[in-house]
Amino acid sequence: MSKNTVSARFRRVDVDEYDENKFVDEEDGGENQLGPDEAEDRAEGLVLKVLSAFKSSDIEKGVQSLDKNGVDLLMKYIYKGFERPSENSSAVLLQWHEKALAAGGVGSIVRGATENFTPHASVLLP
């Protein structure tokens, strides 16, 4: 028998490191992770911040650079911004809405406003 069969030096990966009984999670349980609602709220705030940073003269170029799905997504965030207005956000959102409507038509409003629409129970009942 060879002398090296007893030695573990030939291994490139320490398989003992992956033993279930020795596993230690690097994070403490996800206390720094956001829930889905919190992440969505942060995304909405970030989009509103970006839209507000555009100059009025650059809004049309920004909208024209989007494809149909991008205009629909923009319209969705515009309406989400209308749901929670902040200081001066409505004026900015109205400017974006005007340009997005010109680029996407009425269909973009319908697709953006109804993407996550859940009908109320009274609508479903006869």
Solvent accessible surface area in square Angstrom, and as a share of the most:
residue,aa,sasa,rsa
1,M,224,1.00
2,S,66,0.42
3,K,190,0.81
4,N,96,0.49
5,T,85,0.50
6,V,137,0.79
7,S,37,0.24
8,A,58,0.45
9,R,210,0.77
10,F,143,0.60
11,R,95,0.35
12,R,235,0.86
13,V,88,0.51
14,D,77,0.40
15,V,92,0.53
16,D,75,0.39
17,E,109,0.49
18,Y,156,0.59
19,D,57,0.29
20,E,157,0.70
21,N,141,0.72
22,K,128,0.54
23,F,147,0.61
24,V,125,0.72
25,D,90,0.46
26,E,170,0.76
27,E,100,0.45
28,D,129,0.67
29,G,68,0.65
30,G,22,0.21
31,E,135,0.60
32,N,141,0.73
33,Q,124,0.55
34,L,82,0.41
35,G,28,0.27
36,P,118,0.74
37,D,108,0.56
38,E,94,0.42
39,A,46,0.36
40,E,80,0.36
41,D,69,0.36
42,R,163,0.59
43,A,39,0.30
44,E,21,0.10
45,G,42,0.40
46,L,110,0.55
47,V,43,0.25
48,L,34,0.17
49,K,145,0.61
50,V,74,0.42
51,L,11,0.05
52,S,55,0.35
53,A,84,0.65
54,F,80,0.34
55,K,145,0.61
56,S,75,0.48
57,S,89,0.58
58,D,47,0.24
59,I,4,0.02
60,E,90,0.40
61,K,139,0.59
62,G,16,0.16
63,V,1,0.00
64,Q,110,0.49
65,S,90,0.58
66,L,69,0.34
67,D,95,0.49
68,K,132,0.56
69,N,112,0.57
70,G,17,0.16
71,V,7,0.04
72,D,17,0.09
73,L,88,0.44
74,L,16,0.08
75,M,0,0.00
76,K,31,0.13
77,Y,46,0.17
78,I,0,0.00
79,Y,64,0.25
80,K,43,0.18
81,G,10,0.09
82,F,61,0.25
83,E,123,0.55
84,R,141,0.51
85,P,86,0.54
86,S,69,0.44
87,E,167,0.75
88,N,107,0.55
89,S,5,0.03
90,S,47,0.30
91,A,53,0.41
92,V,22,0.13
93,L,1,0.00
94,L,106,0.53
95,Q,74,0.33
96,W,7,0.02
97,H,30,0.13
98,E,109,0.49
99,K,54,0.23
100,A,0,0.00
101,L,65,0.32
102,A,86,0.67
103,A,46,0.35
104,G,28,0.27
105,G,30,0.29
106,V,106,0.61
107,G,28,0.27
108,S,0,0.00
109,I,39,0.20
110,V,82,0.47
111,R,94,0.34
112,G,7,0.06
113,A,57,0.44
114,T,70,0.41
115,E,100,0.45
116,N,100,0.51
117,F,131,0.55
118,T,112,0.65
119,P,48,0.30
120,H,129,0.58
121,A,62,0.48
122,S,76,0.49
123,V,105,0.60
124,L,125,0.62
125,L,123,0.61
126,P,177,1.11
